[in-house]
């Protein structure tokens, strides 16, 4: 089968590789759609932390946001899975340690991450092997575009849950990329007052196009690490602030802007350490929450998409074939791409 392979930093190609066969407890999925995200770009450039730690090594087969149809099952897998449309969890724990046994397989120190960690081949290929325990069925109302956005949506749903916001709450989301916009959409679906902040005019304009009226600029003073928000009423603070950016200065800003007793949720990761004076948290009795992965948020995201309460499809700017992935990772937007931040891949093309 054809698969996209990163062979070294900045080097990649589409290769003919052996098709997978289902081991016990696994299924084979014919991949219909996969997303490209920032983690994939970091693996391509060589800047991803797992490369330094040895948790990821070249050659790499990336792709952890996906959907498809089950075409083959292992001997011990219920054959009723055959033909079902599915997506699945990226995080594959050992299923034996304390973390796995208490439902936190995404934190298992021995975990595989599909297309990211431990060498488990990813979804930028015609087929993908997945443990049946990781699968989440997709209803007919969740098409291929939405299906491949369940994984980032799961991250966003867990972020909103971590913020503990409710109808009428004020939520500030810093970083209107895919995750930030999904956080904003999910929070809005629950009646939350959402304010988005972004650095580029392009991203702010796109957020406006999704119906978000409160969108402001994140501005950094020249030669300093100090940030300010343009046109934001912050006198009373926000009930929760989400950092969905990759800016090392944002966690400190979030701690400044959150109201006393509020919550700061950290789902974005910067390429360098973020400095935060913890007195800002302690003296306001603020709770800081970290979010790693969509685990635990996948089914809830499918339900939101299926109900129509959240429609993530405008976030996808274009869908390309495997041969175009190298250009996407290098930062080239496909010809005719829309304004959204996400690029999808159809491995069948």
FILUMMAR-735524 format. One record per residue (C-alpha): x, y, z; residue number from 1. Coordinates in nm, 4 decimals, m for minus. Layout:
REM FILUMMAR-735524
@px:X py:Y pz:Z seq:NUM $
...
***
This chain:
REM FILUMMAR-735524
@px:0.0000 py:0.0000 pz:0.0000 seq:1 $
@px:0.1005 py:0.3661 pz:m0.0304 seq:2 $
@px:0.2079 py:0.5522 pz:0.2823 seq:3 $
@px:0.3655 py:0.8878 pz:0.3612 seq:4 $
@px:0.7027 py:0.8456 pz:0.5338 seq:5 $
@px:0.9315 py:1.1035 pz:0.6972 seq:6 $
@px:1.2824 py:0.9624 pz:0.6538 seq:7 $
@px:1.4813 py:1.2405 pz:0.8252 seq:8 $
@px:1.4278 py:1.6019 pz:0.9329 seq:9 $
@px:1.2890 py:1.7860 pz:0.6302 seq:10 $
@px:1.2964 py:1.4725 pz:0.4123 seq:11 $
@px:0.9937 py:1.2661 pz:0.3186 seq:12 $
@px:0.8359 py:1.0628 pz:0.0418 seq:13 $
@px:0.5401 py:0.8453 pz:m0.0459 seq:14 $
@px:0.6491 py:0.4837 pz:m0.0326 seq:15 $
@px:0.5084 py:0.1428 pz:m0.1129 seq:16 $
@px:0.5042 py:m0.0396 pz:0.2203 seq:17 $
@px:0.3640 py:m0.3763 pz:0.3341 seq:18 $
@px:m0.0067 py:m0.3648 pz:0.4062 seq:19 $
@px:m0.0904 py:m0.4257 pz:0.7746 seq:20 $
@px:m0.2507 py:m0.7428 pz:0.9039 seq:21 $
@px:m0.4572 py:m0.7474 pz:1.2226 seq:22 $
@px:m0.2831 py:m0.8890 pz:1.5276 seq:23 $
@px:m0.4995 py:m1.0285 pz:1.8088 seq:24 $
@px:m0.7238 py:m0.7536 pz:1.9432 seq:25 $
@px:m0.6723 py:m0.5333 pz:1.6374 seq:26 $
@px:m0.8637 py:m0.4277 pz:1.3280 seq:27 $
@px:m0.7551 py:m0.2882 pz:0.9931 seq:28 $
@px:m0.9119 py:0.0424 pz:0.8918 seq:29 $
@px:m0.9267 py:0.1637 pz:0.5317 seq:30 $
@px:m0.8425 py:0.5301 pz:0.5899 seq:31 $
@px:m1.0858 py:0.7725 pz:0.4292 seq:32 $
@px:m0.9597 py:1.1012 pz:0.5693 seq:33 $
@px:m0.6725 py:1.2201 pz:0.7914 seq:34 $
@px:m0.5725 py:1.5577 pz:0.9265 seq:35 $
@px:m0.2329 py:1.7274 pz:0.9334 seq:36 $
@px:m0.1542 py:1.9136 pz:1.2542 seq:37 $
@px:0.1248 py:2.1047 pz:1.4257 seq:38 $
@px:0.2685 py:1.7896 pz:1.5817 seq:39 $
@px:0.3144 py:1.6436 pz:1.2335 seq:40 $
@px:0.4974 py:1.9577 pz:1.1255 seq:41 $
@px:0.7272 py:1.9363 pz:1.4286 seq:42 $
@px:0.8075 py:1.5743 pz:1.3463 seq:43 $
@px:0.8846 py:1.6803 pz:0.9893 seq:44 $
@px:1.1144 py:1.9662 pz:1.0938 seq:45 $
@px:1.2816 py:1.7657 pz:1.3695 seq:46 $
@px:1.1705 py:2.0003 pz:1.6483 seq:47 $
@px:0.9281 py:1.7646 pz:1.8235 seq:48 $
@px:1.0315 py:1.6870 pz:2.1837 seq:49 $
@px:0.9809 py:1.3118 pz:2.1389 seq:50 $
@px:1.2668 py:1.3085 pz:1.8871 seq:51 $
@px:1.5055 py:1.4431 pz:2.1506 seq:52 $
@px:1.3789 py:1.1998 pz:2.4155 seq:53 $
@px:1.3942 py:0.8987 pz:2.1847 seq:54 $
@px:1.0196 py:0.8345 pz:2.2050 seq:55 $
@px:1.0047 py:0.8944 pz:1.8284 seq:56 $
@px:1.2670 py:0.8013 pz:1.5719 seq:57 $
@px:1.2992 py:0.8168 pz:1.1944 seq:58 $
@px:1.1630 py:0.6825 pz:0.9689 seq:59 $
@px:0.8209 py:0.8038 pz:1.0830 seq:60 $
@px:0.4735 py:0.7377 pz:0.9485 seq:61 $
@px:0.2605 py:1.0233 pz:1.0764 seq:62 $
@px:m0.1145 py:1.0849 pz:1.1035 seq:63 $
@px:m0.3196 py:1.0693 pz:1.4231 seq:64 $
@px:m0.6431 py:1.2488 pz:1.3245 seq:65 $
@px:m0.8396 py:1.0086 pz:1.1074 seq:66 $
@px:m1.1537 py:0.8222 pz:1.0167 seq:67 $
@px:m1.2234 py:0.5238 pz:0.7966 seq:68 $
@px:m1.4001 py:0.1929 pz:0.7588 seq:69 $
@px:m1.3075 py:m0.1381 pz:0.9244 seq:70 $
@px:m1.2094 py:m0.3866 pz:0.6514 seq:71 $
@px:m1.0523 py:m0.6701 pz:0.8500 seq:72 $
@px:m1.0579 py:m0.7923 pz:1.2103 seq:73 $
@px:m0.8270 py:m1.0086 pz:1.4193 seq:74 $
@px:m0.9263 py:m1.3628 pz:1.5083 seq:75 $
@px:m1.0495 py:m1.2636 pz:1.8559 seq:76 $
@px:m1.2357 py:m0.9474 pz:1.7505 seq:77 $
@px:m1.6147 py:m0.9371 pz:1.7172 seq:78 $
@px:m1.6837 py:m0.9571 pz:1.3416 seq:79 $
@px:m1.9695 py:m0.7077 pz:1.3799 seq:80 $
@px:m1.7005 py:m0.4360 pz:1.3519 seq:81 $
@px:m1.6534 py:m0.5239 pz:0.9851 seq:82 $
@px:m1.7782 py:m0.2467 pz:0.7577 seq:83 $
@px:m1.8323 py:0.0061 pz:1.0358 seq:84 $
@px:m1.7147 py:0.3646 pz:0.9972 seq:85 $
@px:m1.4886 py:0.4568 pz:1.2878 seq:86 $
@px:m1.2370 py:0.6940 pz:1.4342 seq:87 $
@px:m1.0200 py:0.6195 pz:1.7352 seq:88 $
@px:m0.7972 py:0.7208 pz:2.0218 seq:89 $
@px:m0.4394 py:0.8194 pz:1.9441 seq:90 $
@px:m0.3155 py:0.7059 pz:2.2860 seq:91 $
@px:m0.2604 py:0.3307 pz:2.3223 seq:92 $
@px:m0.1615 py:0.2354 pz:2.6762 seq:93 $
@px:m0.0201 py:m0.0937 pz:2.7987 seq:94 $
@px:m0.3581 py:m0.1786 pz:2.9615 seq:95 $
@px:m0.1781 py:m0.3274 pz:3.2634 seq:96 $
@px:m0.0344 py:m0.0398 pz:3.4676 seq:97 $
@px:m0.2208 py:0.1584 pz:3.7353 seq:98 $
@px:m0.2835 py:0.4502 pz:3.5005 seq:99 $
@px:m0.4335 py:0.2284 pz:3.2308 seq:100 $
@px:m0.6443 py:0.0352 pz:3.4807 seq:101 $
@px:m0.7889 py:0.3618 pz:3.6131 seq:102 $
@px:m0.8881 py:0.4954 pz:3.2707 seq:103 $
@px:m0.5831 py:0.7137 pz:3.2107 seq:104 $
@px:m0.4111 py:0.5203 pz:2.9353 seq:105 $
@px:m0.3143 py:0.8482 pz:2.7689 seq:106 $
@px:m0.0609 py:0.8988 pz:3.0495 seq:107 $
@px:0.0840 py:0.5460 pz:3.0438 seq:108 $
@px:0.4628 py:0.5718 pz:3.0354 seq:109 $
@px:0.4751 py:0.2752 pz:2.7959 seq:110 $
@px:0.2080 py:0.4082 pz:2.5627 seq:111 $
@px:0.2163 py:0.4173 pz:2.1880 seq:112 $
@px:0.0720 py:0.7233 pz:2.0130 seq:113 $
@px:m0.0541 py:0.6453 pz:1.6653 seq:114 $
@px:0.1635 py:0.8244 pz:1.4129 seq:115 $
@px:0.3628 py:0.9992 pz:1.6850 seq:116 $
@px:0.5238 py:0.7913 pz:1.9603 seq:117 $
@px:0.6790 py:0.4494 pz:1.9819 seq:118 $
@px:0.6787 py:0.3720 pz:1.6095 seq:119 $
@px:0.3075 py:0.2892 pz:1.5692 seq:120 $
@px:0.2364 py:0.3633 pz:1.1990 seq:121 $
@px:0.0020 py:0.6557 pz:1.1397 seq:122 $
@px:m0.2983 py:0.7272 pz:0.9232 seq:123 $
@px:m0.1328 py:0.9004 pz:0.6281 seq:124 $
@px:m0.1584 py:0.5707 pz:0.4488 seq:125 $
@px:m0.4201 py:0.3653 pz:0.2712 seq:126 $
@px:m0.4672 py:0.1414 pz:0.5754 seq:127 $
@px:m0.4117 py:0.1610 pz:0.9505 seq:128 $
@px:m0.3969 py:m0.1048 pz:1.2228 seq:129 $
@px:m0.5764 py:m0.0092 pz:1.5461 seq:130 $
@px:m0.6634 py:m0.1930 pz:1.8693 seq:131 $
@px:m1.0367 py:m0.2531 pz:1.8781 seq:132 $
@px:m1.0431 py:m0.1025 pz:2.2275 seq:133 $
@px:m0.9430 py:0.2345 pz:2.0799 seq:134 $
@px:m1.2267 py:0.2531 pz:1.8253 seq:135 $
@px:m1.5185 py:0.4951 pz:1.8366 seq:136 $
@px:m1.8058 py:0.4256 pz:1.5899 seq:137 $
@px:m1.9250 py:0.7097 pz:1.3678 seq:138 $
@px:m2.2934 py:0.7575 pz:1.2819 seq:139 $
@px:m2.3939 py:0.8342 pz:0.9239 seq:140 $
@px:m2.4537 py:1.1989 pz:1.0226 seq:141 $
@px:m2.0800 py:1.2434 pz:1.0881 seq:142 $
@px:m1.9198 py:1.2571 pz:0.7446 seq:143 $
@px:m1.5514 py:1.2097 pz:0.6571 seq:144 $
@px:m1.4594 py:1.5724 pz:0.7234 seq:145 $
@px:m1.6138 py:1.5754 pz:1.0684 seq:146 $
@px:m1.4885 py:1.2237 pz:1.1388 seq:147 $
@px:m1.1271 py:1.3283 pz:1.0921 seq:148 $
@px:m1.1895 py:1.6266 pz:1.3208 seq:149 $
@px:m1.3077 py:1.4149 pz:1.6144 seq:150 $
@px:m0.9547 py:1.3807 pz:1.7564 seq:151 $
@px:m0.8802 py:1.7572 pz:1.7716 seq:152 $
@px:m1.2390 py:1.8070 pz:1.8839 seq:153 $
@px:m1.1798 py:1.5664 pz:2.1708 seq:154 $
@px:m0.8869 py:1.7790 pz:2.2858 seq:155 $
@px:m1.1101 py:2.0855 pz:2.2669 seq:156 $
@px:m1.3967 py:1.9220 pz:2.4548 seq:157 $
@px:m1.1660 py:1.8158 pz:2.7360 seq:158 $
@px:m1.0353 py:2.1730 pz:2.7459 seq:159 $
@px:m1.3858 py:2.3144 pz:2.7858 seq:160 $
@px:m1.4584 py:2.0558 pz:3.0531 seq:161 $
@px:m1.1366 py:2.1526 pz:3.2303 seq:162 $
@px:m1.2431 py:2.5179 pz:3.2261 seq:163 $
@px:m1.5655 py:2.4244 pz:3.4101 seq:164 $
@px:m1.7564 py:2.6997 pz:3.2326 seq:165 $
@px:m2.1337 py:2.7053 pz:3.2014 seq:166 $
@px:m2.4010 py:2.9116 pz:3.0303 seq:167 $
@px:m2.3274 py:3.2793 pz:3.0894 seq:168 $
@px:m1.9619 py:3.2274 pz:3.1866 seq:169 $
@px:m1.6933 py:3.4447 pz:3.0269 seq:170 $
@px:m1.4245 py:3.2432 pz:2.8499 seq:171 $
@px:m1.1122 py:3.3858 pz:2.6877 seq:172 $
@px:m0.9445 py:3.1657 pz:2.4255 seq:173 $
@px:m0.5936 py:3.2715 pz:2.3249 seq:174 $
@px:m0.4858 py:3.1207 pz:1.9942 seq:175 $
@px:m0.7539 py:3.0825 pz:1.7222 seq:176 $
@px:m0.6006 py:2.7828 pz:1.5461 seq:177 $
@px:m0.7825 py:2.4538 pz:1.5013 seq:178 $
@px:m0.7914 py:2.3629 pz:1.8708 seq:179 $
@px:m0.8715 py:2.7162 pz:1.9865 seq:180 $
@px:m1.1566 py:2.7514 pz:1.7399 seq:181 $
@px:m1.2986 py:2.4129 pz:1.8345 seq:182 $
@px:m1.2809 py:2.5147 pz:2.2021 seq:183 $
@px:m1.4687 py:2.8322 pz:2.1120 seq:184 $
@px:m1.7335 py:2.6451 pz:1.9103 seq:185 $
@px:m1.7927 py:2.3859 pz:2.1818 seq:186 $
@px:m1.8098 py:2.6485 pz:2.4561 seq:187 $
@px:m2.0519 py:2.8591 pz:2.2506 seq:188 $
@px:m2.2732 py:2.5526 pz:2.2043 seq:189 $
@px:m2.3031 py:2.5417 pz:2.5831 seq:190 $
@px:m2.4064 py:2.9069 pz:2.6131 seq:191 $
@px:m2.0665 py:3.0397 pz:2.7159 seq:192 $
@px:m1.9666 py:3.3967 pz:2.6255 seq:193 $
@px:m1.6523 py:3.3430 pz:2.4180 seq:194 $
@px:m1.3826 py:3.6004 pz:2.3502 seq:195 $
@px:m1.1035 py:3.5010 pz:2.1083 seq:196 $
@px:m0.7585 py:3.6540 pz:2.0888 seq:197 $
@px:m0.5143 py:3.6022 pz:1.8006 seq:198 $
@px:m0.1922 py:3.7488 pz:1.6743 seq:199 $
@px:m0.2605 py:3.7612 pz:1.3001 seq:200 $
@px:m0.5324 py:3.9600 pz:1.1272 seq:201 $
@px:m0.5922 py:3.6575 pz:0.9046 seq:202 $
@px:m0.6795 py:3.4304 pz:1.1969 seq:203 $
@px:m0.8938 py:3.6975 pz:1.3592 seq:204 $
@px:m1.0871 py:3.7559 pz:1.0379 seq:205 $
@px:m1.1533 py:3.3834 pz:1.0066 seq:206 $
@px:m1.2784 py:3.3691 pz:1.3653 seq:207 $
@px:m1.5167 py:3.6538 pz:1.2815 seq:208 $
@px:m1.6419 py:3.4558 pz:0.9819 seq:209 $
@px:m1.7463 py:3.1761 pz:1.2191 seq:210 $
@px:m1.9781 py:3.4166 pz:1.3971 seq:211 $
@px:m1.7558 py:3.5160 pz:1.6902 seq:212 $
@px:m1.8055 py:3.8856 pz:1.7525 seq:213 $
@px:m1.5567 py:3.9294 pz:2.0368 seq:214 $
@px:m1.2192 py:3.8850 pz:1.8659 seq:215 $
@px:m0.9144 py:4.0897 pz:1.9628 seq:216 $
@px:m0.5463 py:4.1228 pz:1.8819 seq:217 $
@px:m0.2645 py:3.9774 pz:2.0862 seq:218 $
@px:0.0122 py:4.2330 pz:2.0706 seq:219 $
@px:0.3698 py:4.2003 pz:2.1897 seq:220 $
@px:0.5665 py:4.5110 pz:2.2728 seq:221 $
@px:0.8882 py:4.5437 pz:2.0795 seq:222 $
@px:1.1977 py:4.3974 pz:2.2510 seq:223 $
@px:0.9939 py:4.2716 pz:2.5484 seq:224 $
@px:0.7979 py:3.9604 pz:2.6387 seq:225 $
@px:0.5031 py:4.1650 pz:2.7626 seq:226 $
@px:0.1690 py:4.1072 pz:2.5917 seq:227 $
@px:m0.1369 py:4.3266 pz:2.5772 seq:228 $
@px:m0.4875 py:4.2762 pz:2.4440 seq:229 $
@px:m0.6406 py:4.5284 pz:2.2108 seq:230 $
@px:m0.9943 py:4.6378 pz:2.2911 seq:231 $
@px:m1.0671 py:4.3830 pz:2.5645 seq:232 $
@px:m1.2537 py:4.4743 pz:2.8828 seq:233 $
@px:m1.0545 py:4.2832 pz:3.1415 seq:234 $
@px:m1.1509 py:4.4782 pz:3.4539 seq:235 $
@px:m1.3452 py:4.1882 pz:3.6028 seq:236 $
@px:m1.1302 py:3.9142 pz:3.4537 seq:237 $
@px:m1.2544 py:3.6024 pz:3.2770 seq:238 $
@px:m1.4088 py:3.3020 pz:3.4488 seq:239 $
@px:m1.1605 py:3.0870 pz:3.2565 seq:240 $
@px:m0.8747 py:3.1462 pz:3.0153 seq:241 $
@px:m0.7549 py:2.8861 pz:2.7633 seq:242 $
@px:m0.4044 py:2.8939 pz:2.6216 seq:243 $
@px:m0.4360 py:2.7247 pz:2.2815 seq:244 $
@px:m0.1277 py:2.8998 pz:2.1439 seq:245 $
@px:0.2376 py:2.8057 pz:2.1068 seq:246 $
@px:0.3553 py:3.1325 pz:2.2637 seq:247 $
@px:0.5710 py:3.0915 pz:2.5774 seq:248 $
@px:0.4458 py:3.4247 pz:2.7131 seq:249 $
@px:0.0765 py:3.3346 pz:2.7083 seq:250 $
@px:0.0499 py:3.1232 pz:3.0272 seq:251 $
@px:0.1653 py:3.4222 pz:3.2309 seq:252 $
@px:m0.0828 py:3.6452 pz:3.0497 seq:253 $
@px:m0.3594 py:3.3936 pz:3.1143 seq:254 $
@px:m0.2844 py:3.4034 pz:3.4863 seq:255 $
@px:m0.3126 py:3.7825 pz:3.4757 seq:256 $
@px:m0.6456 py:3.7858 pz:3.2928 seq:257 $
@px:m0.8330 py:3.5124 pz:3.4769 seq:258 $
@px:m1.0690 py:3.6260 pz:3.7514 seq:259 $
@px:m1.0060 py:3.5326 pz:4.1155 seq:260 $
@px:m1.1178 py:3.1757 pz:4.1721 seq:261 $
@px:m1.1111 py:3.1062 pz:3.7971 seq:262 $
@px:m0.9362 py:2.8440 pz:3.5903 seq:263 $
@px:m0.6493 py:2.8539 pz:3.3415 seq:264 $
@px:m0.6435 py:2.5637 pz:3.0936 seq:265 $
@px:m0.3223 py:2.4877 pz:2.9087 seq:266 $
@px:m0.3686 py:2.2879 pz:2.5879 seq:267 $
@px:m0.1139 py:2.4663 pz:2.3665 seq:268 $
@px:0.2574 py:2.3856 pz:2.3785 seq:269 $
@px:0.5407 py:2.6244 pz:2.3028 seq:270 $
@px:0.8786 py:2.5246 pz:2.1672 seq:271 $
@px:1.0539 py:2.6642 pz:2.4724 seq:272 $
@px:0.9757 py:2.6775 pz:2.8466 seq:273 $
@px:0.6936 py:2.9067 pz:2.9577 seq:274 $
@px:0.7743 py:3.1180 pz:3.2639 seq:275 $
@px:0.4874 py:3.1694 pz:3.5085 seq:276 $
@px:0.5002 py:3.3391 pz:3.8480 seq:277 $
@px:0.2936 py:3.0923 pz:4.0525 seq:278 $
@px:0.2083 py:3.3693 pz:4.2988 seq:279 $
@px:m0.0343 py:3.4916 pz:4.0329 seq:280 $
@px:m0.2222 py:3.1650 pz:4.0743 seq:281 $
@px:m0.1951 py:3.1251 pz:4.4509 seq:282 $
@px:m0.2915 py:3.4801 pz:4.5467 seq:283 $
@px:m0.6058 py:3.4629 pz:4.3287 seq:284 $
@px:m0.6888 py:3.1024 pz:4.4205 seq:285 $
@px:m0.6701 py:3.0068 pz:4.0521 seq:286 $
@px:m0.6738 py:2.6462 pz:3.9299 seq:287 $
@px:m0.4373 py:2.5561 pz:3.6453 seq:288 $
@px:m0.5330 py:2.2558 pz:3.4292 seq:289 $
@px:m0.3230 py:2.0772 pz:3.1683 seq:290 $
@px:m0.4833 py:1.8853 pz:2.8816 seq:291 $
@px:m0.3000 py:1.6078 pz:2.6982 seq:292 $
@px:m0.4863 py:1.4294 pz:2.4198 seq:293 $
@px:m0.8459 py:1.3666 pz:2.3225 seq:294 $
@px:m0.8744 py:1.0515 pz:2.5339 seq:295 $
@px:m1.2036 py:1.0629 pz:2.7190 seq:296 $
@px:m1.3437 py:1.3287 pz:2.4874 seq:297 $
@px:m1.3954 py:1.1373 pz:2.1644 seq:298 $
@px:m1.7488 py:1.0052 pz:2.2124 seq:299 $
@px:m1.8711 py:1.3394 pz:2.3451 seq:300 $
@px:m1.7275 py:1.5101 pz:2.0374 seq:301 $
@px:m1.8964 py:1.2626 pz:1.8026 seq:302 $
@px:m2.2257 py:1.3356 pz:1.9802 seq:303 $
@px:m2.1800 py:1.7133 pz:1.9432 seq:304 $
@px:m2.1017 py:1.6804 pz:1.5717 seq:305 $
@px:m2.3879 py:1.4366 pz:1.5104 seq:306 $
@px:m2.6388 py:1.6673 pz:1.6811 seq:307 $
@px:m2.5320 py:1.9644 pz:1.4683 seq:308 $
@px:m2.4610 py:2.1759 pz:1.7753 seq:309 $
@px:m2.0992 py:2.2063 pz:1.6585 seq:310 $
@px:m2.0041 py:2.2112 pz:1.2906 seq:311 $
@px:m1.6241 py:2.1982 pz:1.2466 seq:312 $
@px:m1.6262 py:2.1635 pz:0.8684 seq:313 $
@px:m1.5445 py:2.5291 pz:0.7900 seq:314 $
@px:m1.2080 py:2.4793 pz:0.9613 seq:315 $
@px:m1.0886 py:2.2548 pz:0.6758 seq:316 $
@px:m0.9286 py:2.4633 pz:0.4023 seq:317 $
@px:m0.8508 py:2.1853 pz:0.1544 seq:318 $
@px:m0.8227 py:1.8104 pz:0.1064 seq:319 $
@px:m0.5168 py:1.6778 pz:m0.0767 seq:320 $
@px:m0.3654 py:1.3427 pz:m0.1671 seq:321 $
@px:m0.0552 py:1.1810 pz:m0.0168 seq:322 $
@px:0.1711 py:1.3301 pz:m0.2835 seq:323 $
@px:0.0908 py:1.6832 pz:m0.1659 seq:324 $
@px:0.1622 py:1.6271 pz:0.2053 seq:325 $
@px:0.5292 py:1.7260 pz:0.1800 seq:326 $
@px:0.4357 py:2.0719 pz:0.0544 seq:327 $
@px:0.1765 py:2.1091 pz:0.3307 seq:328 $
@px:0.4335 py:2.0216 pz:0.5978 seq:329 $
@px:0.6741 py:2.2705 pz:0.4437 seq:330 $
@px:0.4132 py:2.5444 pz:0.4879 seq:331 $
@px:0.2710 py:2.5719 pz:0.1359 seq:332 $
@px:m0.1057 py:2.6082 pz:0.1224 seq:333 $
@px:m0.2759 py:2.4106 pz:m0.1553 seq:334 $
@px:m0.3968 py:2.6034 pz:m0.4571 seq:335 $
@px:m0.7567 py:2.7087 pz:m0.4057 seq:336 $
@px:m0.7479 py:2.6447 pz:m0.0314 seq:337 $
@px:m1.0102 py:2.8153 pz:0.1807 seq:338 $
@px:m0.9382 py:3.0323 pz:0.4838 seq:339 $
@px:m0.9550 py:2.7582 pz:0.7503 seq:340 $
@px:m0.6471 py:2.6415 pz:0.9440 seq:341 $
@px:m0.6774 py:2.2665 pz:0.8805 seq:342 $
@px:m0.5590 py:2.0602 pz:0.5830 seq:343 $
@px:m0.7020 py:1.7132 pz:0.5308 seq:344 $
@px:m0.5563 py:1.4212 pz:0.3376 seq:345 $
@px:m0.7446 py:1.1568 pz:0.1414 seq:346 $
@px:m0.4947 py:0.8676 pz:0.1081 seq:347 $
@px:m0.7059 py:0.7129 pz:m0.1691 seq:348 $
@px:m0.6169 py:0.9958 pz:m0.4062 seq:349 $
***
